[in-house]
Amino acid sequence: MFEDIPVEVGLIHEGERIRKEDMHVELGGPKVPGKFELVLVRDPGAITDGSVRVVGPDLDMLEPGKSYQFGILIEVSGEKLEEDLEGVLERRIHEYCNYIQGVMHLNQRYDIWVRIGKKSFSKGLKSFRQIGSVLIGLYRNELPIIEKIQVTFLTGGDEFDTYYPMARERYEARDSRARGLSDEEVDTFYGCALCQSFAPSHICVITPQRYANCGAISWFDGRAAARMDPEGPIFPIAKGECIDPESGEYTGVNEHARKRSMGEVDRIWLYSAFGYPHTSCGCFEAIAFYIPEVEGFGIVHRRFSGPTVNGLAFSTLADSTAGGRQIEGFHGLSLEYMRSVKFLKADGGWSAVVWMPSEIKELLGSVIPADVSRAIATENDAGDIPTLQAFLKEMNHPVVGRWVSPEEPAPGRDSGQGRSPEHPVMTIGELPLSSGGVTIILKNAKIYAEKIIIRPAGAGKTGGGKDA
Ligand code: SF4
């Protein structure tokens, strides 16, 4: 099917990672502000079927080791195609690019991050036209609903400046459509298993009020996708009985999670980062991370390049969050879900958020309740935990009421006291304990303690330790 491309194409390459030292070039990604991918449904007359255009320098003209602005525009037509399907067709770009040996595609929409591997480049993968012809072949083969298709890659020029703002408008129009419908009003949610190649036990559960973690698929998109391709990765979930409206637990969701994760995950609380949190693959737009010292959540989005208030960068927190596990206190989410009234509802919603980058605080300004908003610190207010504690106390943030005594300094790393007993002080994906020649592995261990003492290995019982 792909004789004109010098590298392999197939499912086997999905999930392949290309490290910085192995990349020929990087397209989009965190160093580049302008990047997008967009699918548009057009009239048949507007499409030159099968054509691939490159606007700006082609792959072999780009300087090795550098990062470039990047856009992928795919235009399609078909009698049964509707605008509703654009978001879902667009998400397939991620899947199909990753089928190509030596091409790594991460994220979605305005956050795409693509790397071309050195080995594949030296084998002859030197033009975007080759990648475009693979995309066209896969779209046609897997989605016969598409009758005509053309692909454009943009690495610069006026056209990039035209399509980039158009893409941003289009994303907003899709997202706003899903606002206003509640989870209680529908009988069916949608599940997406597209990211199981990266996280085999993960499915996204997409509800009207809980947007997909990647921020690319709304409930309407899920519905359109499941109708278009009933055997595809997006499927309906009859929501069943509501076990608890506060945490968002449904019998139908639990059933599907169990089946699709092969028993790894058997309960999901849709609106909580504790208990049985929704799993995260790795494509989330942002992370909510619990900060035990202040009994609240920090939020960090993918574009934030600095360390967060607990000293950890997005990438480090992402390692603790991704992989399809249920790690209490680490929760992958989309920016759109943060607009929902169900956002971390069981954990206190916005009243539990204590820190977030100023960029998203500004972006979400209209949805954060005004009285809490002023008390949520950003990187400009607090760069470490003691400063955050002082800020929250000064602003009388709602979490301060949960501390042992609001008059006293907030519980800190060195006391370990005063935390709510219902929240663990530490959650670990796998904790090996070795003793007497056997190793016991505790999976998804949750540690509840009044005090934790961390000592370097080999330190005596009384020296070299640090309370945490
Ligand atoms: S993040 Fe979720 S919704 Fe988005 S593609 Fe992956 S599994 Fe699907």
Residues whose N, C-alpha, C, O or C-beta is under 5 A from the ligand:
A	BS01	SF4	C192 A193 L194 C195 C204 A212 N213 C214 I217 C283
